[in-house]
Amino acid sequence: MEATLFSGWVYDHLQGYALRLAVGDPGRLKAITAAKKKSDALDARMLANLLRCHLFPECFMAPSTVREAAPRVALPQQDGA
């Protein structure tokens, strides 16, 4: 699965059904999977090969309790320097 706005929600719901669930770094996946010919079948094969060879660019998924608290944490405002 590629990291998106809703990947945390999807990750939480799929976690109980998978032996292992990996979320990919979209920037690094784009660089790896860039091809002239694109299709879902080719993309799935490429991702499967990356996982099989332990080359999948996985990103860290924080626990759901941390992800739920993150929107409540305010970042300091920066002056328009």
N, C-alpha and C positions, 0 to 999 in steps of 0.2 A: 504494500500500500504506500502511496506517495503522500507525504505530509501536506495537508491543506488546512483550511480554517476549521473544518469539522473532523479532522483525523483523530482527535482525542476522544470524541463521542463514539466514532466508529470503532476505534481501538478498544474502548471499554466494553462495547457490546459484542465484539468478535472474540475477545480474549478467552472466554469460556469454551469456545468451540475449536480452538486451535492449539496444537502442541507447542507451536512457536509462532509468534506474530511479529513481523518486522515492519517498521515504518521507514521509508526511504527519504533521503535528503533530496528535495526536488532539483536543486541546482546541480548537484553532482550527478543525479540520474539523467538529467537532460544532456549533460556533456558526454555521458557514457552511451546513452541510447540514441543519440542523434543519427539518423539514417535517412537516405533519400526515399526508400520504400518504408512506409509506415502502415501497420495494421495492428489490431488488437492481438492477433495470433503471434505476430513477430515480436511485439512488445512483451507478451507473456513468456515467450521462449527466452528472450534476452534476460528478463528478470529472473526466471527459473535458473538459467545458467549462472548468473551472478550469485544467486543464493547458494547454488550447488558448489561453486568454487570458493565460497567465503569471500567474495568481492563486492557484495551488495553494500552500497553506501548508506548504512543504517544511521538514523538519528535517534537521539535519546528521547524517550517518552517519560516524562515525569509522572509520578503516581497521581491518580485522579484527585486526591485530596489537595495536592500542591497545585494542580491545574485549576481546580475550582477556586482556590484562594488567590490566584494570580491577578484576576481582574480587580480585586479589592485593594491591591497594593498600588499606591499612587507613586508615579515617578516624579522626581523633582523637576520643576519647570526651569527651562533654560532661557536666559535672556537672549534676545535677538541680536547676538554678537556678530 
